[in-house]
Amino acid sequence: MFFATIDCGTTNSRVYLLDENCNIINKGEKKVGVRDTAINGTNSILREGLKEVFLETVKEGGVKVTEVEFAITSGMITSEIGLIEIPHLWAPAGIDELAQNVKIVRDDEVFPVNVPLIFVRGIKNFFPAETTYRDIRMIDFMRGEETQVAGLLSLYPQLDLPVNLVVLSSHTKYIHINEAGKITGSLTTLSGQVFEAIKKETFIGKSIRSNTANEQEDFFNEEIVETAFDSVKNAGFLRTLLMPRFMEVLLKTNWYERKLFIETAIVAEDLRVLEEFKNLNFSRDCTFVLVGHKIRCDIMKYLLNKHYQINSIKCISQKEEIDELSIQGAIAIARKTGHLKGGK
């Protein structure tokens, strides 16, 4: 027996082929994602791209498509720019609610491969029907991170709950997991996309790009981090963004020092979201699990510890470890649905 997980992102998609013992047989990747739907106004490129990478992964794994019993997927693939739009679940919700509310589809119009797709729903913060823009700060949702939460709880059963999971990717998403292992809600910022926009669409980008063979990607300096944090706090985020330009033209600095300065400024602004925790009854007095690129995790860990007195912090930065969160989360949900042995 074989099954697959499909990780469909904004620009890239990955397929993992697994056997009945949940061993990874093969992995495939293709540059196709929901961004293609947003640009082209149709999901045909996404459908065909996912079909291609799925069939290649299965074939190269030495398996026939008819031997693949199902594929399980979550994330933006369940949005209006994915394969099929599926409504979010209300928080609080945990693995039981996720498993009970999967949507199973076997339709060539949705996914042109004769394999059932198990779609995992996203989760949205609870808000009353009469909510208006005046309460907009209470509203948030996720697609995909709920599966990472299931993977986190499966991979690290020793974690003391409650826990705050912080996913650092194209966005930063703060997710509170309560004592019962349920997601009570989330708070999202545009951090990763802001960094990419600064790098590619402003003249500050020139100041933070590598100009040497030595990449220095993991460079960390406490003095720079403290200076950037202080600047955001006292001069404001927008003025702080200009400072790498001054640092390049007027001071003797290296590109990687300026890059660290900008990354810290974004994290410093990002951490202001912690003030919203009380509005959603998120506890700050618990372990924070940071998931993402190492330098972003290092900066946030340092600032959480130094300026917010948060001492229990776990970082997950290796790409393989991050991928495992989604894979193991999908496996855990599939078990709960009864599609895998040992399911309940």
C-alpha positions in Angstrom: 0.0 0.0 0.0 1.3 3.5 -0.9 0.0 7.0 -0.4 1.2 10.5 -1.0 1.3 13.9 0.6 1.1 17.1 -1.5 2.6 20.3 -0.3 1.3 23.1 -2.5 2.8 26.5 -1.8 2.8 29.9 -3.3 5.5 29.3 -6.0 6.6 25.7 -5.5 4.9 22.3 -4.9 6.3 19.1 -3.4 5.0 15.5 -3.5 6.1 12.8 -1.1 5.4 9.2 -1.9 5.2 7.0 1.2 4.7 3.3 1.9 2.3 1.8 4.5 5.0 2.1 7.2 5.2 5.9 6.4 8.7 5.6 5.0 9.4 8.2 2.2 9.9 6.3 -1.0 10.4 9.3 -3.3 10.1 13.1 -3.4 9.3 15.3 -6.3 9.3 19.1 -6.7 8.1 21.5 -9.3 8.0 25.3 -9.6 4.2 25.7 -9.7 1.9 27.1 -7.1 -1.1 29.2 -6.3 0.8 32.2 -7.5 0.2 30.9 -11.1 -3.6 31.0 -10.5 -3.4 34.5 -9.1 -1.4 35.7 -12.2 -3.3 33.8 -14.9 -6.8 33.9 -13.5 -7.3 30.2 -13.9 -6.0 27.2 -11.9 -5.3 25.1 -15.1 -1.5 25.6 -14.8 -1.6 24.6 -11.2 -3.7 21.5 -11.9 -1.5 20.3 -14.8 1.7 21.1 -12.8 0.6 19.1 -9.8 -0.5 16.3 -12.1 2.9 16.2 -13.7 5.0 16.3 -10.5 2.7 13.7 -8.9 2.9 11.2 -11.8 6.7 11.7 -12.1 7.2 11.2 -8.4 5.2 8.0 -8.4 6.8 6.6 -11.5 10.4 7.4 -10.3 9.5 5.7 -7.0 8.9 2.5 -8.9 5.2 2.5 -8.1 2.1 2.4 -10.3 -0.6 5.1 -9.9 -3.1 2.3 -9.2 -1.1 1.3 -6.1 -1.5 4.8 -4.6 -4.6 4.6 -2.4 -4.9 8.4 -1.6 -3.1 11.7 -1.4 -3.5 14.1 1.5 -3.0 17.8 1.1 -3.5 21.1 2.9 -2.6 24.8 2.6 -3.4 27.3 -0.1 -4.5 24.4 -2.3 -7.9 24.6 -0.5 -8.3 28.3 -1.2 -10.0 30.2 -4.0 -6.7 30.2 -6.0 -6.0 26.5 -5.3 -7.6 23.4 -6.7 -10.9 23.7 -4.7 -12.1 26.2 -2.2 -13.0 24.7 1.1 -14.3 26.7 4.1 -12.2 27.1 7.2 -13.0 25.4 10.5 -13.7 27.6 13.5 -11.2 27.7 16.3 -10.6 26.1 18.7 -9.9 23.0 16.7 -7.4 20.2 17.0 -6.5 17.0 15.1 -9.8 15.4 15.9 -11.8 18.2 14.3 -9.4 18.4 11.3 -9.8 14.6 10.7 -13.6 14.7 11.1 -13.9 17.6 8.6 -11.6 16.5 5.7 -13.1 16.7 2.3 -12.4 13.7 0.0 -12.5 14.4 -3.7 -12.1 12.1 -6.7 -12.8 14.3 -9.7 -10.8 14.9 -12.9 -12.0 18.5 -12.9 -10.3 19.1 -9.6 -7.2 16.9 -9.9 -6.7 15.0 -13.2 -5.3 11.9 -11.6 -7.5 8.9 -10.6 -6.5 9.1 -6.9 -8.7 10.3 -4.1 -7.5 13.7 -2.7 -8.0 14.2 1.1 -8.2 18.0 1.6 -7.4 19.2 5.2 -9.3 22.4 6.1 -7.7 25.5 7.4 -8.8 27.2 10.7 -10.1 30.7 11.3 -10.3 32.7 14.6 -13.7 32.7 16.1 -15.7 35.9 15.7 -19.4 36.8 16.1 -21.6 37.2 13.1 -22.0 40.9 13.9 -18.3 41.6 13.7 -17.3 44.7 11.6 -14.1 46.3 10.5 -13.9 47.9 14.0 -13.0 44.4 15.3 -10.7 43.5 12.4 -7.7 42.9 14.7 -9.5 39.8 16.2 -9.8 38.2 12.8 -7.2 35.8 11.3 -7.0 32.4 9.5 -4.5 29.8 8.3 -4.3 27.2 5.6 -1.5 24.6 6.0 -0.1 25.6 9.4 -2.8 23.6 11.1 -1.2 20.5 9.6 2.2 21.7 10.8 0.7 21.9 14.3 -0.5 18.3 14.0 3.1 17.4 13.0 4.7 19.3 15.8 2.5 17.6 18.4 3.2 14.2 16.8 7.0 14.7 16.5 7.5 16.4 19.9 5.1 14.7 22.4 7.3 15.9 25.2 6.3 19.5 24.7 4.5 21.0 27.7 1.3 22.6 26.6 0.2 25.4 26.0 2.7 26.3 23.3 3.0 29.2 20.9 4.1 28.1 17.4 5.7 30.9 15.3 6.0 30.1 11.6 8.5 32.4 9.9 8.0 32.1 6.1 6.4 34.5 3.6 4.4 35.6 6.5 4.9 35.3 10.3 2.1 33.4 11.9 1.7 33.2 15.6 -0.4 30.2 16.6 -1.6 29.4 20.1 -2.0 25.8 21.0 -3.9 25.3 24.3 -3.5 22.6 27.0 -5.8 20.3 25.1 -3.6 20.5 22.0 -6.2 22.6 20.1 -5.4 25.6 18.0 -7.3 28.6 19.6 -6.4 31.0 16.9 -3.6 32.8 15.0 -2.1 36.3 14.4 -0.4 36.9 11.0 2.0 39.5 9.7 3.4 40.2 6.2 7.0 40.0 7.4 8.6 37.7 4.8 7.0 39.4 1.8 8.0 42.8 3.2 11.6 41.7 3.2 11.4 40.4 -0.3 9.7 43.6 -1.5 12.4 45.7 0.2 15.2 43.6 -1.4 13.7 43.6 -4.9 11.6 46.7 -5.2 13.5 49.4 -3.3 16.9 51.0 -3.6 17.7 49.5 -0.1 18.0 46.2 -1.9 21.4 47.2 -3.3 22.6 47.7 0.3 21.8 44.3 1.6 22.8 42.1 -1.3 26.0 40.0 -1.3 29.0 41.4 -3.2 31.5 38.8 -2.2 32.0 35.1 -2.7 31.7 34.6 1.1 28.0 34.6 1.7 28.0 35.1 5.5 24.3 34.0 5.5 24.4 33.1 9.3 26.1 36.3 10.4 24.9 37.4 13.8 26.0 40.4 15.9 24.3 41.5 19.1 25.3 45.1 18.8 23.7 45.4 15.3 20.6 43.6 16.5 20.3 45.9 19.6 20.8 49.0 17.4 18.1 48.0 14.9 15.7 47.0 17.7 16.2 50.4 19.5 15.8 52.3 16.2 12.4 50.6 15.5 11.3 51.3 19.0 12.3 55.0 19.0 12.6 56.2 15.4 9.9 54.0 13.9 10.0 51.2 11.4 9.9 53.3 8.2 12.9 55.5 9.1 14.8 52.4 10.3 14.4 50.8 6.9 16.4 53.7 5.3 19.4 53.2 7.6 21.2 50.5 5.6 21.5 53.1 2.8 23.2 55.5 5.3 25.4 52.6 6.5 26.5 51.8 3.0 27.3 55.3 1.8 28.5 57.0 5.0 29.9 54.2 7.2 32.4 51.4 6.7 30.0 48.5 6.8 29.6 45.1 5.1 26.5 44.0 3.2 25.8 41.2 5.6 25.8 43.6 8.6 23.3 45.8 6.7 21.2 42.7 5.9 21.1 41.7 9.5 20.1 45.2 10.5 17.1 45.1 8.1 16.1 41.6 9.1 16.2 42.6 12.8 14.1 45.7 12.0 11.4 43.5 10.5 11.5 41.1 13.4 11.4 44.0 15.9 8.3 45.3 14.2 6.9 41.8 14.0 7.1 41.3 17.7 4.8 44.2 18.4 2.0 41.6 17.6 2.7 40.1 21.1 0.7 43.0 22.5 -2.4 41.5 20.7 -2.0 38.2 22.6 -4.2 39.5 25.5 -7.0 40.3 23.1 -7.2 36.7 22.0 -6.4 35.1 25.4 -3.1 33.7 24.1 -0.6 33.0 26.9 2.9 34.4 26.7 4.0 32.4 29.7 4.8 29.2 27.8 7.2 27.7 25.3 7.7 29.4 22.0 8.5 27.1 19.0 10.1 29.1 16.1 10.0 27.5 12.7 11.9 29.0 9.7 15.2 30.1 8.4 18.0 30.0 11.0 18.9 33.6 11.1 15.3 34.7 11.4 14.9 32.2 14.3 18.2 33.4 15.9 17.1 37.1 15.8 13.6 36.4 17.2 15.0 34.0 19.9 17.4 36.7 21.0 14.8 39.5 21.1 12.2 37.3 22.8 14.7 36.4 25.5 16.3 39.8 26.0 13.4 42.1 25.6 10.3 40.1 26.4 11.7 37.8 29.1 10.6 34.6 27.3 13.1 31.9 28.3 11.6 28.6 26.9 12.3 28.8 23.2 12.8 25.9 20.7 14.0 26.5 17.1 13.3 24.3 14.1 15.5 25.6 11.3 16.7 22.6 9.2 14.8 22.3 6.0 14.3 18.6 6.5 12.9 19.2 10.0 10.5 21.8 8.7 9.3 19.5 5.9 8.7 16.8 8.4 6.2 18.9 10.3 3.8 18.9 7.3 4.5 15.3 6.4 4.0 14.0 9.9 1.0 16.2 10.4 -0.6 14.8 7.2 0.2 11.3 8.4 -1.4 11.9 11.8 -4.5 13.3 10.3 -4.7 10.4 7.8 -4.5 8.0 10.7 -7.3 9.8 12.5 -9.5 9.5 9.4 -8.9 5.7 9.3 -7.0 5.8 6.0 -3.9 4.5 7.6 -3.4 1.6 10.0 -3.6 2.6 13.6 -6.1 5.3 12.9 -8.9 6.1 15.4 
